[in-house]
Amino acid sequence: MSDVTDAAPEAEAGEDGGFEPVAPAPLGVERVPTGRPDVDALLERLADADHLPADGHLDVYEDVHRGLRSELTSLDAVRPGPTPGSGPTPPTSSPTPLPTTTPHRGPSGRPDHLRS
């Protein structure tokens, strides 16, 4: 026998020798608010499973899962960009191009156009 007093009650043997299920009992899992009301409402929905037999948990879990996936999907939605005139405007002129050739240097090492 076990000395644990907080353990879940064991199923009792029925008249026909089979086991009878124990009544549903809350698990006592703490739910910490996320700060997002829609997500918090979905997480609170998990408490509904505390009062259902195990075969009813799946419906609750699937419902909560669907809702959480929907919330995550909404975070990935494309957000509208800035409207015209609401942000800085890009420059309209292009910068001055850099020379593509090196000036010819004379024997003194100075560019030809600076020789005297």
N, C-alpha and C positions, 0 to 999 in steps of 0.2 A: 504494500500500500504506500501511497505517497503522502508526505507531510504538507504538500502545497495546498493552501486554502483558497488561493485566488484562481485556481484552474477552472476552466469551464466545466459545468456539470456533465457527467457522462450520461450517455443514452441508457435507458433502462430496458431490460429484457421484457418483451411483451408476453402475453399469454401463450402465443404460438411459438415462443422461443426466439422470434426475430427481435430486432431492436426498434424501439420507438424513438423518433427524433425528439430532441429537447427543444423547448420553445426558443424562438430567436432572442438574442440578447445583444445589446450594444457592445461594440468592441472598445469604446472609449478612446478612439483615435482623435487627437486634438487637430482641429482645422485652423490654420493660421490665415488671417485675412491677407489677400494679395494687394489690396488697394484698387483693384479693378472690379467694380460692382458685378459685372456680368460673369466674370470668372468666379468670384466669391459665391454667387448664387448657385453656380454649377457645382462647386465643391460642397456647398451645404446640402445639395441634393443627394450626395453620397450617404448622408445620415438616414435617408429613407431605407437603405439596405439594412440598417440595424434592426428594423422591425419586421423584416421579411425572412421567410425560410431561405436556405441557401440557393434553392433553384429559382428564386425570384431576384437574386442579386444581379444576374446577367443583364436583365433589362435595364436596371438602374445604371450599371457600369457602362453599358453601350450608349445610353442616353447622354450621360455625362461626357463620355469620350467624344461623341458626335459634337456636342456643344463646345468642348475645348478645342477640337480641330477647327471648328468654324471661327472661333475667336482668333486662333493662330493665323488662319487664312486671311482674316480681315486685317491683320497687322502687315501682311505681305502685299496688300492691295496697293496699286500704283497711286501715289499721292499727286495731286495736281501741282504742276510747276508754277513759277511766278507768272503773274499776268503782265502783259506788255506795259512798260512804263513803271513797274513797281520795283525794279531793281537797277543796279548799275548797268549802263549801256556799254557795249564793247566798243573799242576804238574803231573809227570809220576809215582812217588812213593807215596804210601799211608802213612799217618802219623803213627807213632808208636802207637800201641794199648795200651790203659790203662789197668792196672791189673783189673781183674774181682773179685778178692778175697781180703779180708783184711788179712794182716799178723797176725799170731797168737801172742798174747801178753802173756808174762809170768806174775808172781805175782807182779813184780815190775812195770808193765805197759809198759815195753820196749819190742819191738819185740824180739822173740826167737833168731833170728840170731845175735842180738846185745848184748845178755847177756854174761857176763863174769864169 
